[in-house]
Amino acid sequence: MPDDLGNFDLLWEQYYKLDGTEVVSCSREEWEEFWADFDKRRVALSYLGGIEISTVFLGINHAMRPGERAQFFETRVSWGSGDELDMMRYATWDEAVAGHERAIRRLPDYQRSIEEYERSRLETDGGNDDD
């Protein structure tokens, strides 16, 4: 894990790529070359019952506050036309893999959320999408 995360002002100016499963600092040019190949950034992708669970390497640290743990990876859970159900971030590849697996285990929770949303929408507006 890079050890240059102490200066928050520089977080958004620093670029990272993967060396295998390890996060390493790199130049903007190296980052652009790495970023061009999406398959290099993909940690895992699952489609289950109309729900997409996608876990990727972000290429920059998405920590938002000074002193916050690095966030280089992200899992997004979405359905339908991309409506987001959940999003989690992680510091390491191993955490990202474990987070993806946790999201898969939560599939019944996500399905209940969709059902509740659709039921609520039908009760509120009769299911009319003309709004």
N, C-alpha and C positions, 0 to 999 in steps of 0.2 A: 504494500500500500504506500503511495507517495507520502513523504513526510513534510511536504511544503504546503500544508493546509492551514497553517497558523495565521497567515495574512489574508483576512477576509476581503480586503480591497482587490486582491489579485485573483480571487476565486473564478470570476467570470472571464478572466483574461488568460487562464491556464487551460491547456488542452491535454486530453488523455486518450490513449488507445489501449487495446488489450494486447498483451504478449502472452498468448495462450489464454489463461483465465486470470492473469494478473493485470491490474491497472498500472500503467506506467505513464509518466509525463512525456509529452512530445511537442514538437513544433506545430504551428498552425498548418504548415504544408503537409506534415506527416498525418495530422488529424484529418485533413481534407481527403487525403488518399485513403486512409482507413475508413472514413465515413462513407465513401462512395460505394463500398461493398456492404450492403445491408446484412447479408448472411454472416459477416464477421461480427456484427453487433447483436445478433439474435442469440438469446440464451435459451429460450423455449417458447413454443407456440402450441396451444391446444384449442380445439373446437369441440365443445361439448354441449349438446342440446340447444343449439342456437346461440351459445355464449362463447365469445372469444377470450382466451386468456393469453396475453402476450407479455413476455419478459425480455427486455433489451438492455444493452449497455448504452448509456446516454452520451458519453464522450466529454462531458464537462461535469463538474461537481455541482449538483443542484441543492446543496445545503443553503439555507436562506438566512441563517443567523450566525454571527461570529461564535465560534466555539462549538457549533453544531457538528455532529458526526458527518463525515462525507457521505454523499448520496450519488453514486455513479450508475446505479441500475434501477430499473423501474418495471413493475408489473402493472398492467392495466387490464381490467376486466370490463368487457363491453358486450352489448347485444344489439340486435336490430340494425339500424343504420349507423351504429357507432356510439349509441348512448352509453355513457360510462357508468358502471356500477360501483367500481372500486379502483383505487390506485395506491400502491405501496412502493416505497423506495428503500434501497439498500446500499451498503458500502462495498460489499465484496460479491464475487461471482457465486461463492458457496451460499451466501445469504440469499441471493437472487434465486438460485435453484430451489432452495428450501421454501422461499416465499411463493414461488410458482406452484410448488406442490401443495402448500397450504391453501392457495386459491382454488386449486382443483378440489380439495377436500371440502371447501365451502360452497361448492356448486349448489347443493340443496338450498342454502341460504340465499344465494343469488336468484335462483329460480323463484323462491317465495317473494323476494323483493319485486321481481318483474310481475308476478301474478297480482300482488297488492297494488302496484302502480296501475296496471291495466284495469283492475276492478275499480279503483278510485277514479280513474279517467272516465270509465263508463258511467259511474254514478254521478260524476260532476257535469259532464257535457254530452252524455249519451254516446260517447265514442266518436263524436264528430271531429274530423281532422281539418275542418275548414277554417279554424281559428288562425 
